[in-house]
């Protein structure tokens, strides 16, 4: 089956896994804490979205040539994904942080009322839903994600 020999596809998929994996040791170097949740989370350094799309574009360039229409499509796709990763998704994460602070403030206010005091701990926890704040990327995370994808694809191409 041709899908199993599609270099740009497999380079891109493996770049996602590599970028997600490398987040754990990078986080450890910065904080001295192991956080295995980073293997499946969005956001962080490097951007796996950026690694995936730049690895795809690099793989297409190596396989089809930089003058191909397919490379043009994959390069523009990469730019759009990286712009979105640092823009819209990052703003959504910042809004989630503000909403989480408002939720915490509201919880403190409710704790002062009789209604809140009469609820069980389980009931209180059900009412408080924290939003995921790490949705998007800082520009430096997008840059290093893109660099990771390009280098990853070039390395795989030279090995295979």
C-alpha positions as CSV (number, residue, x, y, z in Angstrom):
1,X,0.0,0.0,0.0
2,X,1.3,3.4,-1.0
3,X,0.3,5.1,2.2
4,X,3.0,3.2,4.1
5,X,5.7,4.6,1.8
6,X,4.5,8.2,1.9
7,X,7.5,9.9,3.3
8,X,5.9,13.4,4.0
9,X,3.0,11.8,5.8
10,X,5.2,9.6,8.1
11,X,7.8,12.4,8.7
12,X,4.9,14.7,9.8
13,X,3.3,12.1,12.1
14,X,6.6,11.2,13.7
15,X,7.5,14.9,14.1
16,X,4.3,15.3,16.2
17,X,5.4,12.4,18.5
18,X,8.9,13.6,18.7
19,X,7.9,17.2,19.6
20,X,5.4,15.9,22.2
21,X,8.1,13.6,23.7
22,X,10.8,16.3,23.8
23,X,8.5,18.5,25.9
24,X,9.0,16.3,29.0
25,X,12.8,16.6,29.2
26,X,12.8,20.2,28.2
27,X,10.2,20.9,31.0
28,X,12.4,19.0,33.5
29,X,15.5,21.0,32.6
30,X,13.6,24.2,33.2
31,X,11.6,23.2,36.3
32,X,13.3,20.1,37.7
33,X,9.8,18.5,37.7
34,X,8.7,15.5,35.5
35,X,5.3,16.2,34.0
36,X,4.2,13.2,31.8
37,X,0.9,15.0,31.0
38,X,2.9,17.1,28.5
39,X,3.0,14.0,26.3
40,X,-0.7,14.6,25.4
41,X,-1.2,18.2,26.1
42,X,-1.5,21.2,23.8
43,X,0.8,24.2,24.1
44,X,4.4,24.2,25.4
45,X,7.8,24.0,23.9
46,X,8.2,23.1,21.1
47,X,4.9,23.4,19.2
48,X,4.0,20.0,17.9
49,X,1.6,21.6,15.5
50,X,4.4,23.7,14.0
51,X,6.7,20.6,13.9
52,X,4.1,18.6,12.1
53,X,3.3,21.1,9.4
54,X,6.9,22.2,8.7
55,X,7.9,18.6,8.6
56,X,5.2,17.9,6.1
57,X,6.2,20.9,4.0
58,X,9.9,19.9,4.1
59,X,9.0,16.3,3.3
60,X,6.9,17.5,0.3
61,X,9.8,19.7,-0.8
62,X,12.3,16.8,-0.6
63,X,9.9,14.4,-2.4
64,X,8.2,16.6,-4.9
65,X,10.5,19.6,-5.2
66,X,10.1,23.2,-4.1
67,X,8.7,24.2,-7.5
68,X,5.7,21.8,-7.1
69,X,2.1,22.9,-6.5
70,X,1.9,20.4,-3.6
71,X,4.8,22.2,-1.8
72,X,3.1,25.5,-2.3
73,X,-0.1,24.2,-0.7
74,X,1.8,22.5,2.2
75,X,3.9,25.7,2.8
76,X,0.9,27.9,3.0
77,X,-0.9,25.4,5.1
78,X,2.0,25.4,7.5
79,X,2.0,29.2,7.7
80,X,-1.7,29.3,8.5
81,X,-1.4,26.6,11.2
82,X,1.6,28.3,12.9
83,X,-0.2,31.7,12.8
84,X,-3.2,30.2,14.4
85,X,-1.1,28.4,17.0
86,X,0.4,31.6,18.2
87,X,-2.6,33.8,17.6
88,X,-6.2,32.6,18.1
89,X,-5.4,29.6,20.2
90,X,-3.0,31.6,22.5
91,X,-5.7,34.3,23.0
92,X,-8.2,31.6,23.9
93,X,-5.8,30.3,26.5
94,X,-5.3,33.8,28.0
95,X,-9.1,34.2,28.2
96,X,-9.3,30.8,29.9
97,X,-6.8,32.1,32.5
98,X,-8.9,35.2,33.2
99,X,-12.1,33.1,33.5
100,X,-10.4,30.7,35.9
101,X,-9.4,33.6,38.1
102,X,-13.0,34.9,38.0
103,X,-14.2,31.4,38.9
104,X,-11.8,31.3,41.9
105,X,-13.0,34.7,43.0
106,X,-16.6,33.6,42.7
107,X,-15.9,30.5,44.7
108,X,-14.4,32.5,47.5
109,X,-17.5,34.7,47.5
110,X,-19.8,31.7,47.6
111,X,-17.9,30.2,50.5
112,X,-19.0,33.2,52.6
113,X,-22.7,32.4,52.0
114,X,-24.8,29.9,54.0
115,X,-25.9,28.1,50.8
116,X,-22.3,27.3,49.8
117,X,-21.4,26.2,53.4
118,X,-24.2,23.7,53.5
119,X,-23.0,21.9,50.3
120,X,-20.8,18.8,50.4
121,X,-17.3,19.0,49.1
122,X,-18.3,16.8,46.1
123,X,-21.2,19.1,45.2
124,X,-18.8,22.1,45.3
125,X,-16.3,20.4,43.1
126,X,-19.0,19.6,40.5
127,X,-19.8,23.3,40.2
128,X,-16.2,24.4,39.6
129,X,-14.9,23.6,36.2
130,X,-11.5,24.9,35.3
131,X,-10.7,25.7,31.7
132,X,-7.6,24.6,29.9
133,X,-5.3,27.6,29.8
134,X,-2.4,26.2,27.8
135,X,-4.0,26.1,24.3
136,X,-1.7,28.1,22.1
137,X,1.9,29.0,21.8
138,X,4.3,31.8,22.3
139,X,6.1,32.9,19.1
140,X,9.3,31.3,20.3
141,X,7.5,28.0,20.8
142,X,6.2,28.2,17.3
143,X,9.6,29.0,15.9
144,X,11.3,26.1,17.6
145,X,8.5,23.8,16.7
146,X,9.0,24.8,13.0
147,X,12.7,24.3,13.3
148,X,12.1,20.9,15.0
149,X,9.9,19.8,12.1
150,X,12.3,20.9,9.4
151,X,15.4,19.3,11.0
152,X,13.3,16.1,11.8
153,X,12.2,15.7,8.2
154,X,15.7,16.4,6.9
155,X,17.2,13.9,9.3
156,X,14.7,11.2,8.4
157,X,15.2,11.8,4.7
158,X,18.9,11.4,5.0
159,X,18.5,8.2,7.0
160,X,15.9,6.6,4.8
